[in-house]
Amino acid sequence: MRFFLMIILTTLTVASIDAHSSKVDIISLEISGYLISVEVAHTPLSRSRGLMYRKELGVNAGMLFTFPEPGYHSMWMKDTYIPLSVAFINERGTILNIADMQAQTRTAHTSSGMAKYALEMNMGWFSARKIRAGMKVLGLKKAPAAR
């Protein structure tokens, strides 16, 4: 009986993990002619977890954080092992500012204006492509609504 119960619990746990990981929303965005693939963090849980505990991130991959309301949002790097750059983006898709963030720090990096989105990429991704404040991010409307 105990063995049977362990098998059921293990199966449910694996099914739960698989169901959770299959719910990751991935969309394509374009910035200055560069196509990127981003995971969308649109729930309180996914926004709080972000890219924590990851060991690597693809060259043209990132994470888009969507917020329920525009505001002066901040990001930090607690338990994040990859150095990242974050672009804060307003409702119209315009980049407000970009900040470089060191891995495993608690320094707050805040939007310079009312941001609806934050886009995290590998550190230096934006500067290597000469992407800066004032440029547009295309494809944001494909992102699920923030909760």
VMD Tcl script that builds the backbone (N, CA, C; Angstrom):
set m [mol new atoms 441]
animate dup $m
set s [atomselect $m all]
$s set {name element resname resid chain x y z} {
  {N N MET 1 A 0.818 -1.192 0.000}
  {CA C MET 1 A 0.000 0.000 0.000}
  {C C MET 1 A 0.866 1.263 0.000}
  {N N ARG 2 A 1.867 1.294 0.860}
  {CA C ARG 2 A 2.752 2.448 0.944}
  {C C ARG 2 A 3.485 2.653 -0.389}
  {N N PHE 3 A 3.940 1.575 -1.012}
  {CA C PHE 3 A 4.617 1.645 -2.310}
  {C C PHE 3 A 3.672 2.218 -3.368}
  {N N PHE 4 A 2.440 1.759 -3.386}
  {CA C PHE 4 A 1.441 2.239 -4.334}
  {C C PHE 4 A 1.196 3.739 -4.147}
  {N N LEU 5 A 1.102 4.190 -2.906}
  {CA C LEU 5 A 0.896 5.596 -2.608}
  {C C LEU 5 A 2.086 6.432 -3.093}
  {N N MET 6 A 3.310 5.936 -2.910}
  {CA C MET 6 A 4.507 6.648 -3.376}
  {C C MET 6 A 4.495 6.790 -4.895}
  {N N ILE 7 A 4.083 5.762 -5.613}
  {CA C ILE 7 A 4.025 5.831 -7.079}
  {C C ILE 7 A 3.003 6.882 -7.512}
  {N N ILE 8 A 1.853 6.906 -6.880}
  {CA C ILE 8 A 0.819 7.888 -7.222}
  {C C ILE 8 A 1.323 9.304 -6.949}
  {N N LEU 9 A 1.943 9.533 -5.785}
  {CA C LEU 9 A 2.453 10.858 -5.455}
  {C C LEU 9 A 3.551 11.293 -6.424}
  {N N THR 10 A 4.437 10.386 -6.777}
  {CA C THR 10 A 5.503 10.699 -7.734}
  {C C THR 10 A 4.918 11.050 -9.089}
  {N N THR 11 A 3.944 10.276 -9.533}
  {CA C THR 11 A 3.301 10.535 -10.823}
  {C C THR 11 A 2.611 11.887 -10.834}
  {N N LEU 12 A 1.892 12.214 -9.757}
  {CA C LEU 12 A 1.212 13.506 -9.670}
  {C C LEU 12 A 2.208 14.664 -9.646}
  {N N THR 13 A 3.312 14.489 -8.946}
  {CA C THR 13 A 4.329 15.534 -8.878}
  {C C THR 13 A 4.938 15.780 -10.252}
  {N N VAL 14 A 5.309 14.718 -10.951}
  {CA C VAL 14 A 5.885 14.850 -12.292}
  {C C VAL 14 A 4.870 15.479 -13.237}
  {N N ALA 15 A 3.617 15.049 -13.160}
  {CA C ALA 15 A 2.571 15.621 -14.014}
  {C C ALA 15 A 2.383 17.103 -13.716}
  {N N SER 16 A 2.447 17.470 -12.446}
  {CA C SER 16 A 2.298 18.866 -12.065}
  {C C SER 16 A 3.452 19.705 -12.597}
  {N N ILE 17 A 4.672 19.201 -12.488}
  {CA C ILE 17 A 5.840 19.912 -12.999}
  {C C ILE 17 A 5.728 20.055 -14.509}
  {N N ASP 18 A 5.354 18.981 -15.191}
  {CA C ASP 18 A 5.213 19.035 -16.646}
  {C C ASP 18 A 4.131 20.019 -17.061}
  {N N ALA 19 A 3.011 20.013 -16.350}
  {CA C ALA 19 A 1.916 20.931 -16.680}
  {C C ALA 19 A 2.356 22.373 -16.467}
  {N N HIS 20 A 3.090 22.615 -15.369}
  {CA C HIS 20 A 3.541 23.976 -15.089}
  {C C HIS 20 A 4.528 24.452 -16.148}
  {N N SER 21 A 5.499 23.596 -16.510}
  {CA C SER 21 A 6.507 24.022 -17.467}
  {C C SER 21 A 5.946 24.146 -18.869}
  {N N SER 22 A 4.866 23.442 -19.184}
  {CA C SER 22 A 4.292 23.561 -20.519}
  {C C SER 22 A 3.444 24.819 -20.658}
  {N N LYS 23 A 3.183 25.510 -19.555}
  {CA C LYS 23 A 2.368 26.718 -19.591}
  {C C LYS 23 A 3.196 27.977 -19.842}
  {N N VAL 24 A 4.478 27.825 -20.094}
  {CA C VAL 24 A 5.327 28.977 -20.336}
  {C C VAL 24 A 4.928 29.601 -21.667}
  {N N ASP 25 A 4.591 30.889 -21.628}
  {CA C ASP 25 A 4.248 31.610 -22.844}
  {C C ASP 25 A 5.524 32.165 -23.454}
  {N N ILE 26 A 5.749 31.872 -24.721}
  {CA C ILE 26 A 6.910 32.369 -25.442}
  {C C ILE 26 A 6.404 33.124 -26.661}
  {N N ILE 27 A 6.910 34.338 -26.842}
  {CA C ILE 27 A 6.530 35.143 -28.000}
  {C C ILE 27 A 7.789 35.679 -28.675}
  {N N SER 28 A 7.632 36.144 -29.899}
  {CA C SER 28 A 8.722 36.791 -30.627}
  {C C SER 28 A 8.528 38.292 -30.585}
  {N N LEU 29 A 9.626 38.990 -30.406}
  {CA C LEU 29 A 9.624 40.447 -30.447}
  {C C LEU 29 A 10.681 40.894 -31.454}
  {N N GLU 30 A 10.558 42.142 -31.882}
  {CA C GLU 30 A 11.549 42.707 -32.791}
  {C C GLU 30 A 11.959 44.081 -32.274}
  {N N ILE 31 A 13.287 44.295 -32.270}
  {CA C ILE 31 A 13.836 45.599 -31.880}
  {C C ILE 31 A 14.906 45.954 -32.905}
  {N N SER 32 A 14.710 47.049 -33.603}
  {CA C SER 32 A 15.698 47.550 -34.562}
  {C C SER 32 A 16.145 46.465 -35.552}
  {N N GLY 33 A 15.187 45.638 -35.988}
  {CA C GLY 33 A 15.483 44.590 -36.964}
  {C C GLY 33 A 15.974 43.277 -36.366}
  {N N TYR 34 A 16.193 43.228 -35.071}
  {CA C TYR 34 A 16.642 41.995 -34.397}
  {C C TYR 34 A 15.436 41.247 -33.852}
  {N N LEU 35 A 15.327 39.967 -34.205}
  {CA C LEU 35 A 14.252 39.119 -33.696}
  {C C LEU 35 A 14.736 38.401 -32.451}
  {N N ILE 36 A 13.885 38.397 -31.424}
  {CA C ILE 36 A 14.210 37.691 -30.185}
  {C C ILE 36 A 13.020 36.842 -29.763}
  {N N SER 37 A 13.312 35.814 -29.004}
  {CA C SER 37 A 12.292 34.927 -28.451}
  {C C SER 37 A 12.308 35.109 -26.937}
  {N N VAL 38 A 11.148 35.449 -26.379}
  {CA C VAL 38 A 11.106 35.748 -24.950}
  {C C VAL 38 A 10.028 34.952 -24.226}
  {N N GLU 39 A 10.354 34.512 -23.038}
  {CA C GLU 39 A 9.363 33.950 -22.130}
  {C C GLU 39 A 8.630 35.130 -21.518}
  {N N VAL 40 A 7.348 34.974 -21.295}
  {CA C VAL 40 A 6.563 36.079 -20.737}
  {C C VAL 40 A 6.220 35.778 -19.284}
  {N N ALA 41 A 6.619 36.674 -18.407}
  {CA C ALA 41 A 6.276 36.596 -16.983}
  {C C ALA 41 A 5.120 37.568 -16.763}
  {N N HIS 42 A 3.900 37.037 -16.708}
  {CA C HIS 42 A 2.721 37.908 -16.618}
  {C C HIS 42 A 1.870 37.658 -15.384}
  {N N THR 43 A 2.314 36.749 -14.514}
  {CA C THR 43 A 1.598 36.492 -13.269}
  {C C THR 43 A 2.490 36.915 -12.100}
  {N N PRO 44 A 1.900 37.149 -10.929}
  {CA C PRO 44 A 2.746 37.513 -9.780}
  {C C PRO 44 A 3.845 36.480 -9.517}
  {N N LEU 45 A 3.525 35.198 -9.626}
  {CA C LEU 45 A 4.524 34.154 -9.377}
  {C C LEU 45 A 5.628 34.175 -10.418}
  {N N SER 46 A 5.267 34.249 -11.694}
  {CA C SER 46 A 6.303 34.233 -12.735}
  {C C SER 46 A 7.133 35.512 -12.698}
  {N N ARG 47 A 6.537 36.646 -12.355}
  {CA C ARG 47 A 7.318 37.879 -12.242}
  {C C ARG 47 A 8.275 37.806 -11.060}
  {N N SER 48 A 7.854 37.215 -9.942}
  {CA C SER 48 A 8.732 37.150 -8.770}
  {C C SER 48 A 9.879 36.166 -8.992}
  {N N ARG 49 A 9.666 35.143 -9.784}
  {CA C ARG 49 A 10.716 34.161 -10.062}
  {C C ARG 49 A 11.648 34.629 -11.175}
  {N N GLY 50 A 11.095 35.219 -12.222}
  {CA C GLY 50 A 11.915 35.727 -13.314}
  {C C GLY 50 A 12.893 34.696 -13.840}
  {N N LEU 51 A 14.149 35.093 -13.960}
  {CA C LEU 51 A 15.198 34.198 -14.465}
  {C C LEU 51 A 16.069 33.646 -13.331}
  {N N MET 52 A 15.529 33.634 -12.122}
  {CA C MET 52 A 16.270 33.109 -10.975}
  {C C MET 52 A 16.674 31.655 -11.210}
  {N N TYR 53 A 17.865 31.315 -10.730}
  {CA C TYR 53 A 18.408 29.959 -10.716}
  {C C TYR 53 A 18.811 29.438 -12.095}
  {N N ARG 54 A 18.664 30.218 -13.142}
  {CA C ARG 54 A 19.087 29.785 -14.475}
  {C C ARG 54 A 20.602 29.883 -14.585}
  {N N LYS 55 A 21.181 28.962 -15.331}
  {CA C LYS 55 A 22.634 28.957 -15.535}
  {C C LYS 55 A 23.020 29.618 -16.849}
  {N N GLU 56 A 22.071 29.687 -17.802}
  {CA C GLU 56 A 22.373 30.296 -19.096}
  {C C GLU 56 A 21.097 30.780 -19.765}
  {N N LEU 57 A 21.297 31.609 -20.763}
  {CA C LEU 57 A 20.204 32.170 -21.528}
  {C C LEU 57 A 20.682 32.236 -22.966}
  {N N GLY 58 A 19.849 31.816 -23.906}
  {CA C GLY 58 A 20.230 31.827 -25.310}
  {C C GLY 58 A 20.629 33.218 -25.776}
  {N N VAL 59 A 21.391 33.291 -26.860}
  {CA C VAL 59 A 21.909 34.561 -27.376}
  {C C VAL 59 A 20.790 35.551 -27.678}
  {N N ASN 60 A 19.744 35.114 -28.344}
  {CA C ASN 60 A 18.630 35.994 -28.699}
  {C C ASN 60 A 17.366 35.606 -27.941}
  {N N ALA 61 A 17.560 35.218 -26.693}
  {CA C ALA 61 A 16.449 34.829 -25.825}
  {C C ALA 61 A 16.430 35.755 -24.614}
  {N N GLY 62 A 15.246 35.906 -24.047}
  {CA C GLY 62 A 15.126 36.746 -22.868}
  {C C GLY 62 A 13.826 36.509 -22.154}
  {N N MET 63 A 13.503 37.404 -21.235}
  {CA C MET 63 A 12.241 37.317 -20.510}
  {C C MET 63 A 11.591 38.697 -20.515}
  {N N LEU 64 A 10.302 38.697 -20.882}
  {CA C LEU 64 A 9.497 39.906 -20.874}
  {C C LEU 64 A 8.590 39.880 -19.656}
  {N N PHE 65 A 8.713 40.886 -18.809}
  {CA C PHE 65 A 7.842 41.041 -17.648}
  {C C PHE 65 A 6.732 42.003 -18.047}
  {N N THR 66 A 5.492 41.583 -17.855}
  {CA C THR 66 A 4.363 42.475 -18.112}
  {C C THR 66 A 3.733 42.823 -16.764}
  {N N PHE 67 A 3.452 44.092 -16.585}
  {CA C PHE 67 A 2.891 44.575 -15.325}
  {C C PHE 67 A 1.426 44.962 -15.525}
  {N N PRO 68 A 0.592 44.751 -14.502}
  {CA C PRO 68 A -0.836 45.087 -14.628}
  {C C PRO 68 A -1.072 46.561 -14.950}
  {N N GLU 69 A -0.249 47.435 -14.402}
  {CA C GLU 69 A -0.403 48.880 -14.605}
  {C C GLU 69 A 0.965 49.499 -14.890}
  {N N PRO 70 A 1.010 50.525 -15.716}
  {CA C PRO 70 A 2.268 51.256 -15.893}
  {C C PRO 70 A 2.698 51.881 -14.566}
  {N N GLY 71 A 3.983 51.920 -14.328}
  {CA C GLY 71 A 4.501 52.508 -13.107}
  {C C GLY 71 A 6.015 52.551 -13.126}
  {N N TYR 72 A 6.583 53.045 -12.044}
  {CA C TYR 72 A 8.030 53.072 -11.885}
  {C C TYR 72 A 8.437 51.722 -11.295}
  {N N HIS 73 A 8.584 50.734 -12.153}
  {CA C HIS 73 A 8.889 49.373 -11.718}
  {C C HIS 73 A 10.396 49.190 -11.559}
  {N N SER 74 A 10.757 48.281 -10.655}
  {CA C SER 74 A 12.167 48.001 -10.378}
  {C C SER 74 A 12.449 46.516 -10.517}
  {N N MET 75 A 13.691 46.212 -10.859}
  {CA C MET 75 A 14.160 44.830 -10.987}
  {C C MET 75 A 15.421 44.696 -10.142}
  {N N TRP 76 A 15.660 43.482 -9.664}
  {CA C TRP 76 A 16.889 43.176 -8.955}
  {C C TRP 76 A 17.311 41.757 -9.301}
  {N N MET 77 A 18.452 41.326 -8.780}
  {CA C MET 77 A 19.066 40.089 -9.253}
  {C C MET 77 A 19.271 39.033 -8.167}
  {N N LYS 78 A 18.465 39.086 -7.119}
  {CA C LYS 78 A 18.571 38.085 -6.052}
  {C C LYS 78 A 18.402 36.689 -6.647}
  {N N ASP 79 A 19.331 35.800 -6.352}
  {CA C ASP 79 A 19.314 34.408 -6.806}
  {C C ASP 79 A 19.299 34.266 -8.332}
  {N N THR 80 A 19.780 35.280 -9.030}
  {CA C THR 80 A 19.901 35.215 -10.486}
  {C C THR 80 A 21.380 35.079 -10.806}
  {N N TYR 81 A 21.750 33.999 -11.509}
  {CA C TYR 81 A 23.151 33.650 -11.736}
  {C C TYR 81 A 23.730 34.247 -13.015}
  {N N ILE 82 A 22.885 34.792 -13.873}
  {CA C ILE 82 A 23.315 35.312 -15.168}
  {C C ILE 82 A 23.313 36.836 -15.104}
  {N N PRO 83 A 24.411 37.514 -15.456}
  {CA C PRO 83 A 24.350 38.976 -15.534}
  {C C PRO 83 A 23.428 39.374 -16.687}
  {N N LEU 84 A 22.569 40.342 -16.432}
  {CA C LEU 84 A 21.540 40.713 -17.401}
  {C C LEU 84 A 21.506 42.216 -17.637}
  {N N SER 85 A 20.939 42.589 -18.775}
  {CA C SER 85 A 20.567 43.978 -19.039}
  {C C SER 85 A 19.054 44.006 -19.098}
  {N N VAL 86 A 18.457 45.067 -18.565}
  {CA C VAL 86 A 17.006 45.204 -18.575}
  {C C VAL 86 A 16.627 46.492 -19.291}
  {N N ALA 87 A 15.671 46.371 -20.193}
  {CA C ALA 87 A 15.102 47.540 -20.865}
  {C C ALA 87 A 13.701 47.744 -20.307}
  {N N PHE 88 A 13.439 48.933 -19.789}
  {CA C PHE 88 A 12.102 49.274 -19.330}
  {C C PHE 88 A 11.373 49.917 -20.507}
  {N N ILE 89 A 10.130 49.493 -20.731}
  {CA C ILE 89 A 9.384 49.852 -21.935}
  {C C ILE 89 A 8.008 50.389 -21.539}
  {N N ASN 90 A 7.569 51.458 -22.192}
  {CA C ASN 90 A 6.254 52.015 -21.876}
  {C C ASN 90 A 5.150 51.301 -22.662}
  {N N GLU 91 A 3.920 51.719 -22.451}
  {CA C GLU 91 A 2.753 51.093 -23.092}
  {C C GLU 91 A 2.804 51.158 -24.614}
  {N N ARG 92 A 3.438 52.177 -25.148}
  {CA C ARG 92 A 3.520 52.340 -26.600}
  {C C ARG 92 A 4.665 51.535 -27.217}
  {N N GLY 93 A 5.441 50.842 -26.380}
  {CA C GLY 93 A 6.537 50.024 -26.891}
  {C C GLY 93 A 7.858 50.757 -27.013}
  {N N THR 94 A 7.942 51.945 -26.447}
  {CA C THR 94 A 9.176 52.728 -26.509}
  {C C THR 94 A 10.064 52.389 -25.316}
  {N N ILE 95 A 11.332 52.140 -25.586}
  {CA C ILE 95 A 12.288 51.867 -24.511}
  {C C ILE 95 A 12.547 53.161 -23.747}
  {N N LEU 96 A 12.329 53.109 -22.442}
  {CA C LEU 96 A 12.537 54.273 -21.570}
  {C C LEU 96 A 13.986 54.387 -21.132}
  {N N ASN 97 A 14.544 53.282 -20.668}
  {CA C ASN 97 A 15.939 53.239 -20.237}
  {C C ASN 97 A 16.387 51.785 -20.190}
  {N N ILE 98 A 17.702 51.606 -20.202}
  {CA C ILE 98 A 18.317 50.279 -20.144}
  {C C ILE 98 A 19.342 50.300 -19.019}
  {N N ALA 99 A 19.344 49.249 -18.208}
  {CA C ALA 99 A 20.301 49.151 -17.098}
  {C C ALA 99 A 20.991 47.794 -17.130}
  {N N ASP 100 A 22.282 47.786 -16.825}
  {CA C ASP 100 A 23.025 46.538 -16.666}
  {C C ASP 100 A 22.924 46.104 -15.217}
  {N N MET 101 A 22.710 44.800 -15.004}
  {CA C MET 101 A 22.499 44.276 -13.655}
  {C C MET 101 A 23.473 43.124 -13.396}
  {N N GLN 102 A 24.228 43.235 -12.332}
  {CA C GLN 102 A 25.175 42.192 -11.956}
  {C C GLN 102 A 24.444 41.027 -11.290}
  {N N ALA 103 A 24.923 39.824 -11.543}
  {CA C ALA 103 A 24.325 38.616 -10.976}
  {C C ALA 103 A 24.381 38.646 -9.453}
  {N N GLN 104 A 23.376 38.067 -8.838}
  {CA C GLN 104 A 23.271 37.851 -7.403}
  {C C GLN 104 A 23.483 39.122 -6.566}
  {N N THR 105 A 22.828 40.191 -6.980}
  {CA C THR 105 A 22.868 41.437 -6.203}
  {C C THR 105 A 21.438 41.855 -5.877}
  {N N ARG 106 A 21.311 42.740 -4.923}
  {CA C ARG 106 A 19.991 43.247 -4.537}
  {C C ARG 106 A 19.828 44.724 -4.893}
  {N N THR 107 A 20.682 45.207 -5.765}
  {CA C THR 107 A 20.586 46.597 -6.206}
  {C C THR 107 A 19.331 46.756 -7.051}
  {N N ALA 108 A 18.513 47.738 -6.717}
  {CA C ALA 108 A 17.284 47.984 -7.480}
  {C C ALA 108 A 17.612 48.817 -8.720}
  {N N HIS 109 A 17.090 48.385 -9.856}
  {CA C HIS 109 A 17.210 49.098 -11.127}
  {C C HIS 109 A 15.791 49.500 -11.510}
  {N N THR 110 A 15.545 50.800 -11.614}
  {CA C THR 110 A 14.187 51.323 -11.754}
  {C C THR 110 A 13.988 51.998 -13.096}
  {N N SER 111 A 12.760 51.893 -13.593}
  {CA C SER 111 A 12.414 52.552 -14.850}
  {C C SER 111 A 12.490 54.068 -14.682}
  {N N SER 112 A 12.863 54.749 -15.758}
  {CA C SER 112 A 12.970 56.209 -15.709}
  {C C SER 112 A 11.635 56.892 -15.996}
  {N N GLY 113 A 10.625 56.091 -16.300}
  {CA C GLY 113 A 9.291 56.610 -16.573}
  {C C GLY 113 A 8.268 55.531 -16.287}
  {N N MET 114 A 7.062 55.778 -16.717}
  {CA C MET 114 A 5.960 54.848 -16.463}
  {C C MET 114 A 6.084 53.635 -17.392}
  {N N ALA 115 A 6.634 52.542 -16.871}
  {CA C ALA 115 A 6.879 51.326 -17.655}
  {C C ALA 115 A 5.713 50.350 -17.524}
  {N N LYS 116 A 5.383 49.719 -18.610}
  {CA C LYS 116 A 4.386 48.643 -18.640}
  {C C LYS 116 A 5.090 47.295 -18.760}
  {N N TYR 117 A 6.334 47.327 -19.265}
  {CA C TYR 117 A 7.100 46.106 -19.519}
  {C C TYR 117 A 8.551 46.289 -19.071}
  {N N ALA 118 A 9.192 45.149 -18.790}
  {CA C ALA 118 A 10.636 45.114 -18.594}
  {C C ALA 118 A 11.143 43.908 -19.386}
  {N N LEU 119 A 12.175 44.116 -20.162}
  {CA C LEU 119 A 12.734 43.053 -20.998}
  {C C LEU 119 A 14.155 42.766 -20.555}
  {N N GLU 120 A 14.391 41.536 -20.068}
  {CA C GLU 120 A 15.723 41.126 -19.634}
  {C C GLU 120 A 16.375 40.280 -20.716}
  {N N MET 121 A 17.612 40.637 -21.019}
  {CA C MET 121 A 18.444 39.912 -21.982}
  {C C MET 121 A 19.821 39.731 -21.348}
  {N N ASN 122 A 20.667 38.894 -21.970}
  {CA C ASN 122 A 22.037 38.757 -21.487}
  {C C ASN 122 A 22.693 40.135 -21.411}
  {N N MET 123 A 23.533 40.327 -20.397}
  {CA C MET 123 A 24.185 41.621 -20.231}
  {C C MET 123 A 24.942 41.999 -21.500}
  {N N GLY 124 A 24.728 43.222 -21.929}
  {CA C GLY 124 A 25.411 43.739 -23.105}
  {C C GLY 124 A 24.681 43.505 -24.415}
  {N N TRP 125 A 23.584 42.739 -24.391}
  {CA C TRP 125 A 22.864 42.428 -25.632}
  {C C TRP 125 A 22.401 43.715 -26.309}
  {N N PHE 126 A 21.817 44.632 -25.571}
  {CA C PHE 126 A 21.298 45.873 -26.153}
  {C C PHE 126 A 22.439 46.740 -26.690}
  {N N SER 127 A 23.479 46.948 -25.888}
  {CA C SER 127 A 24.576 47.829 -26.309}
  {C C SER 127 A 25.325 47.260 -27.514}
  {N N ALA 128 A 25.493 45.944 -27.592}
  {CA C ALA 128 A 26.183 45.327 -28.730}
  {C C ALA 128 A 25.440 45.564 -30.037}
  {N N ARG 129 A 24.141 45.804 -29.955}
  {CA C ARG 129 A 23.314 46.028 -31.146}
  {C C ARG 129 A 22.910 47.500 -31.298}
  {N N LYS 130 A 23.537 48.344 -30.478}
  {CA C LYS 130 A 23.278 49.792 -30.492}
  {C C LYS 130 A 21.804 50.126 -30.269}
  {N N ILE 131 A 21.152 49.321 -29.435}
  {CA C ILE 131 A 19.756 49.565 -29.053}
  {C C ILE 131 A 19.774 50.443 -27.816}
  {N N ARG 132 A 18.992 51.521 -27.848}
  {CA C ARG 132 A 19.029 52.497 -26.761}
  {C C ARG 132 A 17.628 53.054 -26.486}
  {N N ALA 133 A 17.540 53.868 -25.469}
  {CA C ALA 133 A 16.274 54.513 -25.109}
  {C C ALA 133 A 15.727 55.269 -26.313}
  {N N GLY 134 A 14.398 55.228 -26.451}
  {CA C GLY 134 A 13.724 55.898 -27.552}
  {C C GLY 134 A 13.374 54.967 -28.699}
  {N N MET 135 A 14.023 53.808 -28.758}
  {CA C MET 135 A 13.723 52.848 -29.824}
  {C C MET 135 A 12.464 52.062 -29.485}
  {N N LYS 136 A 11.827 51.500 -30.509}
  {CA C LYS 136 A 10.565 50.768 -30.358}
  {C C LYS 136 A 10.793 49.267 -30.284}
  {N N VAL 137 A 9.951 48.616 -29.479}
  {CA C VAL 137 A 9.890 47.155 -29.405}
  {C C VAL 137 A 8.574 46.756 -30.062}
  {N N LEU 138 A 8.659 45.906 -31.079}
  {CA C LEU 138 A 7.474 45.468 -31.814}
  {C C LEU 138 A 7.045 44.074 -31.351}
  {N N GLY 139 A 5.738 43.837 -31.301}
  {CA C GLY 139 A 5.207 42.520 -30.959}
  {C C GLY 139 A 4.700 42.388 -29.537}
  {N N LEU 140 A 4.727 43.459 -28.770}
  {CA C LEU 140 A 4.308 43.396 -27.363}
  {C C LEU 140 A 2.833 43.025 -27.195}
  {N N LYS 141 A 2.020 43.323 -28.171}
  {CA C LYS 141 A 0.579 43.021 -28.081}
  {C C LYS 141 A 0.316 41.513 -28.076}
  {N N LYS 142 A 1.301 40.709 -28.490}
  {CA C LYS 142 A 1.144 39.247 -28.463}
  {C C LYS 142 A 1.282 38.674 -27.056}
  {N N ALA 143 A 1.804 39.472 -26.142}
  {CA C ALA 143 A 2.033 39.006 -24.762}
  {C C ALA 143 A 0.693 38.850 -24.044}
  {N N PRO 144 A 0.558 37.791 -23.228}
  {CA C PRO 144 A -0.654 37.649 -22.421}
  {C C PRO 144 A -0.804 38.835 -21.476}
  {N N ALA 145 A -2.032 39.186 -21.180}
  {CA C ALA 145 A -2.295 40.292 -20.255}
  {C C ALA 145 A -1.744 39.975 -18.873}
  {N N ALA 146 A -1.206 40.981 -18.239}
  {CA C ALA 146 A -0.666 40.807 -16.888}
  {C C ALA 146 A -1.779 40.580 -15.888}
  {N N ARG 147 A -1.496 39.729 -14.929}
  {CA C ARG 147 A -2.439 39.485 -13.832}
  {C C ARG 147 A -1.819 39.957 -12.539}
}
mol reanalyze $m
mol bondsrecalc $m
mol representation Tube
mol addrep $m
